[in-house]
Structures are given as C-alpha cells and as structure tokens.
Amino acid sequence: MTLSFIPPAMSVTGAVIFIIFLLLVAAAIGIVTTWFYARSVYTPVINKLEGEKADLQREVSGLKEDVRRLERDIDGFKTKIGELEKDLSEREKKIKELQKKAKDSSLRSE
C-alpha cells in the first residue's frame, strides 16, 4: 500500500522537508485544539472570578467609606473630649475656689 500524497521517488532532502512540513501542520492543529479546549474550560472559571472580583471591589469600596465615616466620628469625639476636658478643668477651678472660700469663711467665723 502506497500513500498517494507522497511521490514514490522522493529524494531524502525532499522527504525531510515534507516531514518537517507535516510536523508544523500537526503543531498548528495542536495549538488550535488546545486554544479551543482552554477557552471552553477556563472561560466559565474566568467569568466567575471576574464576578467575585467585582463583588470584592464593591465590598472594599464600602469598607473604605466606613473607614472615612469612622474617622469623622473619631474627629468629632476628639473635639468633644477636648470640650469636656476644658469644662472639667473649669469646674475643678471653681471647686478649688469654693473650697478656699469655705476655708476662709470658716476661719473668719472662729
């Protein structure tokens, strides 16, 4: 049985070139087949991962907004602490003055 697409009287160089050509065609077929297979297998995985990525980005954005809101709250609390400390020092001053007046008046009455 002879192959009809290979001439029977081919030189060695011609046969080598023909074999290399067939190997290149087989490699091209393999590359195309692999590409289609990878596309069919990995496309759903990639789409799922992209969806998860979008969800995570939305979550990160929400968390960043929460951080900004909490930082504003902290600034407000710091301001309130400063005001309360000022009020406390004023009241301590008044208490000391009243204690001093009470001592002075008790010393005068004696």
N, CA, C and O atoms as a DFTB+ gen file, in Angstrom:
440 C
 N C O
     1  1       0.844      -1.168       0.000
     2  2       0.000       0.000       0.000
     3  2       0.893       1.236       0.000
     4  3       1.757       1.399       0.862
     5  1       0.676       2.065      -0.944
     6  2       1.452       3.291      -1.044
     7  2       0.550       4.486      -0.790
     8  3      -0.632       4.487      -1.134
     9  1       1.143       5.500      -0.177
    10  2       0.390       6.727       0.075
    11  2       0.386       7.557      -1.187
    12  3       1.423       7.744      -1.823
    13  1      -0.761       8.046      -1.543
    14  2      -0.886       8.750      -2.807
    15  2      -0.354      10.184      -2.749
    16  3      -0.011      10.754      -3.785
    17  1      -0.279      10.782      -1.538
    18  2       0.180      12.171      -1.484
    19  2       1.697      12.267      -1.351
    20  3       2.236      13.373      -1.410
    21  1       2.406      11.153      -1.175
    22  2       3.867      11.155      -1.165
    23  2       4.329      10.459      -2.454
    24  3       4.041       9.282      -2.670
    25  1       5.026      11.180      -3.280
    26  2       5.519      10.537      -4.517
    27  2       6.519       9.428      -4.174
    28  3       7.331       9.607      -3.266
    29  1       6.483       8.300      -4.866
    30  2       7.359       7.164      -4.532
    31  2       8.840       7.441      -4.757
    32  3       9.676       6.842      -4.081
    33  1       9.176       8.291      -5.647
    34  2      10.583       8.539      -5.927
    35  2      10.970       9.906      -5.406
    36  3      11.312      10.783      -6.199
    37  1      10.928      10.124      -4.062
    38  2      11.266      11.405      -3.466
    39  2      12.676      11.327      -2.913
    40  3      13.078      10.308      -2.351
    41  1      13.411      12.388      -3.073
    42  2      14.774      12.400      -2.569
    43  2      14.738      12.493      -1.040
    44  3      13.696      12.802      -0.462
    45  1      15.859      12.230      -0.392
    46  2      15.949      12.285       1.071
    47  2      15.700      13.703       1.554
    48  3      14.982      13.896       2.535
    49  1      16.266      14.686       0.903
    50  2      16.068      16.075       1.297
    51  2      14.607      16.465       1.147
    52  3      14.051      17.133       2.018
    53  1      13.996      16.064       0.077
    54  2      12.580      16.355      -0.138
    55  2      11.716      15.691       0.922
    56  3      10.753      16.283       1.409
    57  1      12.066      14.450       1.283
    58  2      11.305      13.720       2.300
    59  2      11.442      14.412       3.663
    60  3      10.462      14.516       4.401
    61  1      12.640      14.881       4.001
    62  2      12.868      15.567       5.274
    63  2      12.066      16.862       5.314
    64  3      11.430      17.173       6.321
    65  1      12.095      17.602       4.235
    66  2      11.337      18.856       4.168
    67  2       9.838      18.574       4.285
    68  3       9.115      19.308       4.959
    69  1       9.378      17.511       3.628
    70  2       7.970      17.158       3.686
    71  2       7.572      16.738       5.107
    72  3       6.490      17.097       5.571
    73  1       8.424      15.989       5.794
    74  2       8.149      15.566       7.178
    75  2       8.108      16.777       8.106
    76  3       7.245      16.866       8.979
    77  1       9.035      17.703       7.915
    78  2       9.039      18.922       8.741
    79  2       7.765      19.721       8.499
    80  3       7.174      20.257       9.437
    81  1       7.343      19.799       7.240
    82  2       6.098      20.492       6.924
    83  2       4.913      19.825       7.623
    84  3       4.063      20.512       8.189
    85  1       4.852      18.503       7.588
    86  2       3.758      17.779       8.245
    87  2       3.793      17.991       9.762
    88  3       2.745      18.117      10.397
    89  1       4.993      18.028      10.340
    90  2       5.117      18.278      11.782
    91  2       4.619      19.683      12.137
    92  3       3.966      19.870      13.163
    93  1       4.926      20.663      11.292
    94  2       4.445      22.026      11.533
    95  2       2.925      22.101      11.437
    96  3       2.282      22.795      12.225
    97  1       2.353      21.384      10.468
    98  2       0.890      21.349      10.345
    99  2       0.280      20.689      11.580
   100  3      -0.721      21.173      12.109
   101  1       0.874      19.586      12.042
   102  2       0.371      18.903      13.242
   103  2       0.483      19.823      14.466
   104  3      -0.417      19.846      15.306
   105  1       1.579      20.579      14.569
   106  2       1.744      21.516      15.689
   107  2       0.678      22.607      15.632
   108  3       0.116      22.978      16.662
   109  1       0.400      23.114      14.452
   110  2      -0.634      24.148      14.305
   111  2      -1.995      23.598      14.705
   112  3      -2.765      24.282      15.379
   113  1      -2.298      22.380      14.300
   114  2      -3.565      21.757      14.679
   115  2      -3.625      21.592      16.204
   116  3      -4.667      21.833      16.814
   117  1      -2.527      21.189      16.806
   118  2      -2.462      21.032      18.266
   119  2      -2.667      22.349      18.989
   120  3      -3.368      22.404      20.000
   121  1      -2.058      23.411      18.476
   122  2      -2.204      24.730      19.103
   123  2      -3.644      25.207      19.030
   124  3      -4.186      25.709      20.014
   125  1      -4.265      25.053      17.867
   126  2      -5.662      25.481      17.703
   127  2      -6.577      24.651      18.606
   128  3      -7.474      25.198      19.248
   129  1      -6.356      23.349      18.658
   130  2      -7.170      22.475      19.514
   131  2      -7.011      22.851      20.979
   132  3      -7.997      22.919      21.714
   133  1      -5.799      23.092      21.401
   134  2      -5.542      23.499      22.793
   135  2      -6.212      24.822      23.101
   136  3      -6.788      24.988      24.176
   137  1      -6.146      25.757      22.186
   138  2      -6.765      27.068      22.408
   139  2      -8.274      26.923      22.596
   140  3      -8.847      27.502      23.519
   141  1      -8.924      26.137      21.707
   142  2     -10.373      25.938      21.834
   143  2     -10.719      25.220      23.133
   144  3     -11.705      25.568      23.784
   145  1      -9.926      24.224      23.520
   146  2     -10.181      23.482      24.758
   147  2     -10.027      24.387      25.970
   148  3     -10.884      24.406      26.853
   149  1      -8.936      25.133      26.007
   150  2      -8.694      26.034      27.143
   151  2      -9.788      27.094      27.220
   152  3     -10.230      27.467      28.307
   153  1     -10.214      27.568      26.072
   154  2     -11.267      28.581      26.037
   155  2     -12.568      28.023      26.601
   156  3     -13.261      28.701      27.359
   157  1     -12.899      26.795      26.235
   158  2     -14.153      26.203      26.709
   159  2     -14.088      25.847      28.191
   160  3     -15.101      25.930      28.885
   161  1     -12.929      25.456      28.682
   162  2     -12.800      25.058      30.081
   163  2     -12.626      26.273      30.990
   164  3     -13.264      26.357      32.040
   165  1     -11.779      27.200      30.599
   166  2     -11.411      28.286      31.503
   167  2     -12.285      29.527      31.393
   168  3     -12.242      30.370      32.290
   169  1     -13.066      29.677      30.347
   170  2     -13.932      30.853      30.219
   171  2     -14.939      30.939      31.362
   172  3     -15.101      32.019      31.931
   173  1     -15.629      29.848      31.728
   174  2     -16.544      29.955      32.873
   175  2     -15.810      30.272      34.180
   176  3     -16.316      31.023      35.013
   177  1     -14.629      29.701      34.352
   178  2     -13.849      29.968      35.563
   179  2     -13.438      31.434      35.611
   180  3     -13.521      32.077      36.658
   181  1     -13.001      31.949      34.488
   182  2     -12.575      33.358      34.420
   183  2     -13.759      34.278      34.678
   184  3     -13.627      35.264      35.403
   185  1     -14.921      33.969      34.089
   186  2     -16.105      34.796      34.319
   187  2     -16.510      34.788      35.781
   188  3     -16.875      35.827      36.332
   189  1     -16.448      33.627      36.412
   190  2     -16.775      33.523      37.836
   191  2     -15.805      34.354      38.669
   192  3     -16.224      35.082      39.569
   193  1     -14.524      34.250      38.375
   194  2     -13.519      35.009      39.121
   195  2     -13.682      36.513      38.914
   196  3     -13.494      37.291      39.850
   197  1     -14.029      36.925      37.700
   198  2     -14.254      38.350      37.444
   199  2     -15.461      38.853      38.223
   200  3     -15.452      39.978      38.723
   201  1     -16.507      38.024      38.331
   202  2     -17.669      38.392      39.132
   203  2     -17.312      38.534      40.601
   204  3     -17.737      39.481      41.262
   205  1     -16.524      37.585      41.112
   206  2     -16.083      37.668      42.502
   207  2     -15.205      38.898      42.721
   208  3     -15.286      39.551      43.761
   209  1     -14.375      39.206      41.740
   210  2     -13.507      40.382      41.842
   211  2     -14.343      41.650      41.932
   212  3     -14.051      42.535      42.737
   213  1     -15.379      41.739      41.110
   214  2     -16.253      42.919      41.143
   215  2     -16.954      43.026      42.490
   216  3     -17.079      44.120      43.041
   217  1     -17.415      41.893      43.026
   218  2     -18.059      41.902      44.346
   219  2     -17.077      42.366      45.423
   220  3     -17.427      43.164      46.291
   221  1     -15.865      41.864      45.357
   222  2     -14.856      42.242      46.352
   223  2     -14.491      43.720      46.233
   224  3     -14.260      44.388      47.241
   225  1     -14.440      44.227      45.008
   226  2     -14.134      45.646      44.827
   227  2     -15.247      46.505      45.412
   228  3     -14.974      47.544      46.013
   229  1     -16.505      46.079      45.244
   230  2     -17.618      46.816      45.852
   231  2     -17.526      46.763      47.374
   232  3     -17.788      47.753      48.056
   233  1     -17.155      45.604      47.895
   234  2     -17.019      45.457      49.343
   235  2     -15.890      46.339      49.872
   236  3     -16.034      46.981      50.913
   237  1     -14.776      46.369      49.160
   238  2     -13.656      47.220      49.561
   239  2     -14.063      48.687      49.526
   240  3     -13.712      49.456      50.421
   241  1     -14.797      49.068      48.502
   242  2     -15.263      50.452      48.403
   243  2     -16.164      50.789      49.586
   244  3     -16.041      51.866      50.171
   245  1     -17.063      49.885      49.941
   246  2     -17.926      50.103      51.101
   247  2     -17.131      50.204      52.391
   248  3     -17.432      51.026      53.256
   249  1     -16.108      49.357      52.515
   250  2     -15.277      49.400      53.718
   251  2     -14.477      50.696      53.798
   252  3     -14.283      51.243      54.884
   253  1     -14.015      51.184      52.656
   254  2     -13.295      52.462      52.660
   255  2     -14.215      53.585      53.094
   256  3     -13.796      54.484      53.823
   257  1     -15.466      53.545      52.654
   258  2     -16.440      54.558      53.069
   259  2     -16.704      54.449      54.573
   260  3     -16.837      55.461      55.261
   261  1     -16.777      53.222      55.073
   262  2     -16.951      53.033      56.515
   263  2     -15.765      53.615      57.283
   264  3     -15.946      54.243      58.326
   265  1     -14.558      53.406      56.770
   266  2     -13.361      53.945      57.431
   267  2     -13.416      55.463      57.464
   268  3     -13.112      56.068      58.492
   269  1     -13.798      56.088      56.353
   270  2     -13.908      57.557      56.321
   271  2     -14.954      58.050      57.319
   272  3     -14.738      59.040      58.017
   273  1     -16.091      57.351      57.380
   274  2     -17.138      57.751      58.315
   275  2     -16.657      57.599      59.761
   276  3     -16.904      58.470      60.596
   277  1     -15.976      56.501      60.050
   278  2     -15.471      56.281      61.408
   279  2     -14.390      57.301      61.766
   280  3     -14.311      57.743      62.912
   281  1     -13.560      57.673      60.795
   282  2     -12.547      58.697      61.070
   283  2     -13.205      60.037      61.377
   284  3     -12.725      60.773      62.239
   285  1     -14.304      60.369      60.681
   286  2     -15.043      61.600      61.005
   287  2     -15.626      61.509      62.413
   288  3     -15.597      62.479      63.170
   289  1     -16.158      60.329      62.757
   290  2     -16.691      60.142      64.108
   291  2     -15.595      60.322      65.160
   292  3     -15.815      60.943      66.200
   293  1     -14.411      59.770      64.876
   294  2     -13.292      59.891      65.809
   295  2     -12.905      61.355      65.982
   296  3     -12.657      61.806      67.101
   297  1     -12.852      62.091      64.888
   298  2     -12.536      63.521      64.981
   299  2     -13.570      64.248      65.831
   300  3     -13.227      65.102      66.649
   301  1     -14.837      63.903      65.629
   302  2     -15.895      64.513      66.434
   303  2     -15.737      64.172      67.911
   304  3     -15.922      65.031      68.773
   305  1     -15.397      62.924      68.204
   306  2     -15.203      62.521      69.592
   307  2     -13.997      63.222      70.208
   308  3     -14.022      63.600      71.379
   309  1     -12.940      63.396      69.413
   310  2     -11.768      64.104      69.930
   311  2     -12.126      65.547      70.279
   312  3     -11.686      66.072      71.301
   313  1     -12.919      66.178      69.430
   314  2     -13.365      67.542      69.709
   315  2     -14.192      67.574      70.983
   316  3     -14.014      68.448      71.832
   317  1     -15.101      66.610      71.107
   318  2     -15.951      66.547      72.298
   319  2     -15.108      66.290      73.545
   320  3     -15.382      66.867      74.597
   321  1     -14.097      65.444      73.450
   322  2     -13.202      65.187      74.590
   323  2     -12.500      66.469      75.004
   324  3     -12.403      66.780      76.191
   325  1     -12.009      67.215      74.010
   326  2     -11.348      68.484      74.314
   327  2     -12.282      69.434      75.042
   328  3     -11.882      70.081      76.010
   329  1     -13.531      69.522      74.581
   330  2     -14.500      70.399      75.233
   331  2     -14.792      69.932      76.651
   332  3     -14.884      70.742      77.573
   333  1     -14.937      68.618      76.821
   334  2     -15.219      68.085      78.161
   335  2     -14.040      68.283      79.110
   336  3     -14.231      68.568      80.292
   337  1     -12.817      68.131      78.589
   338  2     -11.645      68.362      79.432
   339  2     -11.569      69.829      79.849
   340  3     -11.216      70.135      80.988
   341  1     -11.898      70.729      78.934
   342  2     -11.911      72.155      79.249
   343  2     -12.966      72.438      80.311
   344  3     -12.704      73.163      81.271
   345  1     -14.156      71.868      80.144
   346  2     -15.232      72.050      81.123
   347  2     -14.826      71.476      82.482
   348  3     -15.106      72.072      83.522
   349  1     -14.173      70.331      82.466
   350  2     -13.721      69.704      83.707
   351  2     -12.704      70.578      84.427
   352  3     -12.775      70.741      85.645
   353  1     -11.754      71.142      83.676
   354  2     -10.750      71.994      84.322
   355  2     -11.405      73.251      84.901
   356  3     -11.012      73.711      85.973
   357  1     -12.395      73.807      84.206
   358  2     -13.105      74.980      84.741
   359  2     -13.858      74.619      86.013
   360  3     -13.845      75.390      86.972
   361  1     -14.501      73.485      86.041
   362  2     -15.241      73.061      87.234
   363  2     -14.301      72.761      88.386
   364  3     -14.616      73.072      89.535
   365  1     -13.138      72.156      88.097
   366  2     -12.157      71.905      89.161
   367  2     -11.663      73.220      89.745
   368  3     -11.454      73.338      90.953
   369  1     -11.480      74.204      88.874
   370  2     -11.069      75.532      89.320
   371  2     -12.128      76.129      90.244
   372  3     -11.794      76.659      91.304
   373  1     -13.405      76.047      89.852
   374  2     -14.492      76.565      90.673
   375  2     -14.564      75.843      92.004
   376  3     -14.791      76.466      93.041
   377  1     -14.368      74.512      91.978
   378  2     -14.399      73.740      93.223
   379  2     -13.289      74.199      94.158
   380  3     -13.512      74.361      95.358
   381  1     -12.095      74.408      93.612
   382  2     -10.974      74.878      94.444
   383  2     -11.274      76.264      95.022
   384  3     -10.990      76.537      96.188
   385  1     -11.856      77.138      94.185
   386  2     -12.205      78.478      94.674
   387  2     -13.240      78.395      95.782
   388  3     -13.125      79.090      96.792
   389  1     -14.253      77.549      95.603
   390  2     -15.291      77.395      96.619
   391  2     -14.735      76.782      97.894
   392  3     -15.127      77.164      98.997
   393  1     -13.813      75.823      97.739
   394  2     -13.183      75.228      98.927
   395  2     -12.355      76.271      99.667
   396  3     -12.351      76.313     100.898
   397  1     -11.651      77.114      98.908
   398  2     -10.838      78.169      99.518
   399  2     -11.741      79.172     100.239
   400  3     -11.426      79.594     101.352
   401  1     -12.880      79.565      99.609
   402  2     -13.815      80.484     100.245
   403  2     -14.415      79.861     101.502
   404  3     -14.600      80.528     102.520
   405  1     -14.712      78.573     101.406
   406  2     -15.289      77.885     102.580
   407  2     -14.277      77.853     103.705
   408  3     -14.662      78.036     104.860
   409  1     -13.012      77.631     103.430
   410  2     -11.985      77.640     104.467
   411  2     -11.841      79.039     105.059
   412  3     -11.772      79.209     106.276
   413  1     -11.797      80.033     104.181
   414  2     -11.650      81.396     104.641
   415  2     -12.822      81.805     105.524
   416  3     -12.621      82.439     106.560
   417  1     -14.036      81.453     105.131
   418  2     -15.206      81.833     105.923
   419  2     -15.256      81.067     107.232
   420  3     -15.716      81.600     108.242
   421  1     -14.785      79.811     107.231
   422  2     -14.770      79.064     108.496
   423  2     -13.679      79.590     109.424
   424  3     -13.835      79.529     110.644
   425  1     -12.578      80.106     108.876
   426  2     -11.529      80.685     109.706
   427  2     -11.976      82.033     110.268
   428  3     -11.603      82.379     111.389
   429  1     -12.746      82.780     109.536
   430  2     -13.232      84.076     109.979
   431  2     -14.275      83.904     111.098
   432  3     -14.331      84.694     112.040
   433  1     -15.091      82.860     110.969
   434  2     -16.105      82.686     111.980
   435  2     -15.522      82.219     113.303
   436  3     -16.186      82.356     114.331
   437  1     -14.377      81.704     113.323
   438  2     -13.784      81.249     114.573
   439  2     -13.161      82.322     115.299
   440  3     -12.612      82.100     116.379
